[in-house]
Amino acid sequence: MTMDGRNENEVAAQLDIGVYLHRASGLGHDLIVSLLLKHGADPNIDTDGDGMTPLLLASKEGHVRVVVALLSDARVDIGQRHGEGGHSALDLAAIGGHADVISAIVERQSDVLDSASDETGFSALHHAANHNAVDSIDALVNAGANLENRDAKGCTPLRVAAGCASEAALLALLRHGDDKESTGVDGLTPLQDAMENDLWGIATALMAAGADVNVRDGSNGYSPLDCSVRSDGMDLTRQVLQRGAIATASASDGYTALHWAGWNMNASAVDLLVEVGADLEAKVALDGCTPLHLAARQAGNAAVIEALARHGADVHAQETPSGNTPLHVAAQNCTIKSSWETVDALLKAGADETRLDCQGQTPLDVLEARIAAGDLMGASANEAERTRSMLGAADCCRRH
C-alpha cells in the first residue's frame, strides 16, 4: 500500500493513464484528454518528474481546446509551475504567443495575471515582453494585466522589452499606455537603457513616443545625446537633437556630448554638435579638460582634432592644476601606437610646442621622460622617435 492508501496496481494504472494524458495534451487531442479525465486521470500528474503537468504542456504548445478541457476539471492546479524556470501555464502561453490560451486561463482564474515566477520576479506580461510576443501582450493587457508590475530588478514590462531589443513588444506596450519614463532599481529609464546598450532601433521608437531625451543616468551622468555619439551613423544623434536634446548640457562632473564625441573619435558628431551650439571650451570639473584635451588622449584622432580646431577650439587651453595643453596630453600618450598622428594634427592646427605646463615642461620634455622610462605601451621605438623628431623639428622651425 502507498501512503495515500492506494495499492501498487492502482498507482501503476494511474501512471499509465497519466502517460496517455500527457501525450494527448502535448499533441492537442482534446477529445482523448476529456475521455481520460472522465475516467479518473489526474490532471496534475507529472510523469517525467520535471514538473511538466498536462496543463503546462498544453499551454506551452498552444493547444487551447486541450487547455479548456483540463480547466474544466475542478482538480486542475492552475498555479502549478514547471520546475525549470518556475513558469506557470500562463507564463508558457505568454512566451509562446498563444493569446487564446491566455484568455482561457484568465477566464477560469484571473488572479494569476500578475503572479511572479522564480527569482526574476517576471509576470506573464514580463515574459511576453521578453519574448517579443505581441499577441500575448494584447491578450494580457486586455484581460487586466498590470503594466506597472515590476520584476525583481524593479523593471516594468516596457523596460524589459527595451533591454532585450523586443521592438514589436515595446511598441505594443506603448500603445497600451505603459510608462516610458519608468525606472528600474538602477535608475535607468527605458531610453537610457536602450542608448547605453547601443539598441538604436529601440531608442528611436522610444523617442518617437516622446521619451525624455535630456534625462541623465544617476550613476555616470550620461544623457541620450552623450550615448548617441558612440554610434557610427549620425542619424541617431540628429534624432536626439531634433527631439530637444540640449547640446550645451553637461553632467555634474562637467562632461558634455562634445567631450564624448571627441573621445569616441567621431568627427561628424563634433561638426554637428558645434553647429547647434555646443561649447568648444567646456571644462571638466576635476581637471579643466576641454573636448580638445580629451580628443588628444586618443591615438590616431587627427580627424577630430582637425574638426575642433577648424571650429575654433583653443589649442593652448590649459588643464588645472597641471597646466597641460592638448599637445602636452598628446605627448603623454605618444608611447601608444599611432599617437604621432594626434601630435601632428595639433601642430598643424597651430599648437605651440614651447608652452610650459605647471612643472615647467614642454610637450617634448614630457615625451622624452616617457621614453626614458621605457613606457612605450604598444608604440614601437620608431614611432616614439618619429614623434620626438616632429616636436623637435617644430621647435627648431619656431626658433628660426
N, C-alpha and C positions, 0 to 999 in steps of 0.2 A: 504493500500500500504506500502511496505517496503522502506527503504531509497534508495535502488538502483532501484526503480521503478517497482518492481515485486509485484503482488498481492499475497495474502496468499496461494491461491491454487497452484500457480507456485512454491512458496517456499516449500510447502508440497510435491509437486511432485518431486522436485529436491532432497529433503531429502530422499524420498522413493527410488528413483533410486540410490542415493548415498549409502544407506544401502546395496542395492544389489551389487553395485560396490565394496564396502568394503568386503563383504562376498566372492564374486567371486575372488577378489585379494588375500585374505587370503587362499583360498582353491586351488588356482592355475588354475582356469578356464579361460584361456586366450581368448577363443572364445567368452565367455559371456562378458568378460571385453571389448573386441573390439566392440561388439554389443552395449553395454551400452554407451561407449564413442561416438559411431556413432550417438546415439540418444540423445546426449547432456549431458550425465553425467559429473559432474565436477571432473576432475582427482585429484584435490587438496582438495576435501571435507573432513572434519573431523566430522564424525557422532557422536563420543563419547566425543568430547570436550577435548581430551587428546593430540591433535596434531598428532595423527597417521593417516596419509593420506594413500590412496591405494598404492602409490609407496613405502612409508616407510614399510608398512605391507608386500608387496610382496618381497621387498628386504630382510627383516628380515627372511622371510620364505624360501627364495631361489628359488622363482618361476620365473625363468628367462624369460619364454615366456610372462608372465603377465607383467613383468618389461619392456620388449621390446614393448609390446602393449601400455603401459602407456607412454613410452618415445616417441612413435610415434605421440602422441598428442602434438601439439605445445603449449598448455596451461599448461602443467605439469611444476611444480616448482621443479626442481632437487635439489635446495638448501634448501628445506623445512626441518626443524628439528623437531624431536619428543620432546615434552616438557620435558619429564623425561630424563635427561642426555644430552639433546641437540644433539642427534645423527642424522646424515643425513642418506639418503638412502645408501650412500657409506659406512658410518661407520657401519651400521647394517649388510650390506653384508659382510664387512670385519670381524666383530665379529663372524658371523655365518659360515665363511669359504666358502662363495659362490663365487668362482672365476669367474664363468660365468656371474653372476650378476654384479660383479665389472667391467668386460670387457664391458658389455653392457652400463653401466652408463658412464664410461670413454670415450667410443666411441662417445657417444652423447655430453658429455661436460667434457673435460679433465681438466678444471681449478678447479674442485672440489677436485682433487687429494690430495692436501696438505692443504686444509682448515681445520681450527681447530674448535673443538666443546667445548662448555661450559668453565668453569673456569679451567679445567685441561689442556686445550690447546692441547689435543690429536688430531692428524690427523688420517685418516683411518689406516695408517700404524702403528701408536702407538696402536690403538685399536687391530689390528691384532696381534701385538707382545704381548700385554697384555693378549690375549685370546689364545695364542699358536696356532694361525691359520696359518699354513704353506702355505696352498693353497692360502690364501688371500695375504700373504706376496709376494709370487711369482707373483701373478697376478698384484699386485700394483706396485712392483718394475719394472716388465716388461713393465708396462704402463707408467713408468716415475716418480713414487713417489720418493720424496727426502729422501734419507737415513739419511741425516744430519738435517732434520727438527726437531726442538726442542719444547718440550711442555712447560707449564708454569713454570716448575722447571728446565728448561734448559736441559732436558734429551732427548736423541735420542731414536728411537725405540729399538735399541740394549740395551741401559741402562734400558729401561722399561722391556724388556724381561729378563734381568739379575736379576732385582729386584723382579720380581714376579715368578721366577723359571720356566719360559717358555723355557725349554731347546731346544725343537724342533724348536721353533721360533728363538731362539738365533743362532742356527746352520744355519738356513736358511738365516738370516741376515748377518752372517759372510760369507756365501757362496756368497752373493751378494755384498760383499765388504764394509759392514758397519764398521766404525772406532771403533776398540776395545779399543782404548785409550781415547775416548771422555769422557768429564766430565760434570756433571750437575752443578747447582749453588752451590751444597755442596762440589764441588771439587773432588768427588769420580769418579774413573773410574769404568766400569762395573765389573772388577775383584775385586776391593776394596769393592764395594757394595755387591757382592756375598760373599766374605770372611767375612765381618763384620756381615752379616746376616746368617751365617752358611749354605749357599747354596752351598754345596760342589760339587754337580754334575755340576752346572753352572760354578763354579770356575775351575773345571777340564777341561771343554770344552773350556773355555777362554784361559787357559794356553796352551792347545794343539794347539790353534790357534795363539800362540805366544805373548799373553799379557805380559806386563812388570811385572815381579814378584818382582822388587825392588822399585816400586813406593810407596810413603807414603801418608797417609791421611793428608791433610793440617791442620785438626783441632786437631787430637790427635796423629798424627805421626805414627800410626800403619802401618806396612807393611803386605803384604800377609803372610810372614813367621810368623810374630807375631800372626796373626789371626789363622794360621793353627794349632798352638799348643793347641788351645782350643778344637779341635776335639778329639773324643775318640780314633779313629784309627790313625795309623801312616802313612797310605798311602798318605794322602794329604800333610803332612809335607815332606815326601820323594819326592813327585812330585815337590813341590815348590823348594826344594834344587836341584833336578835334572834339573830344568828349569833355574838354575843360580842364585838363591837367595843367598845373601851373609850372612853367619852365624854370622859374627862379626859386621855386620852393626847395628847402633843404631839410635834411634830417636834423635831429637835435645836436648831432656832432658836426654839422656844417657841410656834410657831403651833399652834392646836388647831382641831378641826372647828367650834367655836363662832365662832372668828375668821372662818373661811371662810363660815359661814352668814351672818354679818353683812355681809361683803364682797359676797356674792352676792345680797344683798337678799332673803334667804329667811327671813321672819319665822316661818313654820310650823316650819322646821328649828330655829330658835332656841328656840321653845317646847318642841319635842320633846327637844332636847339638854339643856336645863336641867332638864326633868322627870326625866331619867335621870342627873343629877348633874354635868353639865358645869360647869366653873369659870368663873363670870362675871368673875373678876378675873385670869384667866391672862394673863401678860405675855410679850411677845416679847422675846427676849434682847437684841436690838440696841438697842431704844429704849423698852422698857417699855409698848408699845402693848397695850391691852386690847381685847377684842372690841368694846366700845363705841367706842373710838378708831377702830378700823378701819371700823366701820359709819359713823362720822361723816365719813369721807373720801368717801363715795359720795353723789352728788347724789340728791335725791328719796328718801332712805332712811328716811322717817319711820316706816313700819310696824315696821322692825327696831329702831329706837331706842326706840320705844314699848314693844316687847316686852322688850327688855333692861332698860329702866328699870322696867317692871312687875314683873320678876323680881328686882329689887333691885341692878342694876348701879350702881356708884359713878359718878355723873355728874361728880364732881370729881376722879377719879383723874388723876394726872399722869404723863406720859411722862418718861423720863430720857434724856439730861440736859436736855431742852428745857423741861420743866415744863408742857408743853401739856396742857390739859384737853380732853375731847372737843369742847367748844364752841370752843376755840382752833383745833382741827383743822378743824372745820366752817367757821369763819370764813376760814381759809386757802383753802378750796375754794369760797368763795361767789362767786367770779368765774366759776364753772362754772354752766351753765344749770340751774335748778330747785334749786340748793343751799339756797335760802332755806327750803325745806321741812324740811331737816335741822336748821337752826338753830332753827326754830320748834318742832320736836319736842323738842329738847334743853331749850329754855327752858320749855316746858310740863311737862317732866319734872323741873324744879327746878334746872337748871344755873344757876350764879351767874356772870353776865356781868362781874362785877367782879374775878374771880380773875385773878391775875397769873401770867405764865409766868416763866421764869428771866431774861428780859430786861426784866422789869417791865412787860410789855404786857398789856392786856386783849384779849379777842377783838375788840372794836370797833377797837382800835388796829391789830391785825393786818389786819383787813379794810380799813381806811382806807389803810394802806400799799399794799395790793394795788391798790386803786382809783386811788391817786395815781400808781402806776407804769403805769397803763393796761393792767394784766394781767387782762383780762376773760375770756379763754379760753372764749368761747361764750355767756357770760351777757350780757344786754342791760344798758345803763346803768340802766334802770328796775328790773331785778331786783336789781342790786347796791345801788341806792339803797333798795330795799324792805328788804333785809337790814340795811343800816346803820340805817335808821329803827327796825327791830324791836329791834336791840341797844340803840340809844339810848333808846328808849321804855322798855325793860325796866330800864335803869339809872336812869332818872328815877323810875319806879314804886318801885324798891327804895329810893331815897334819900328818897322821900316816904312 
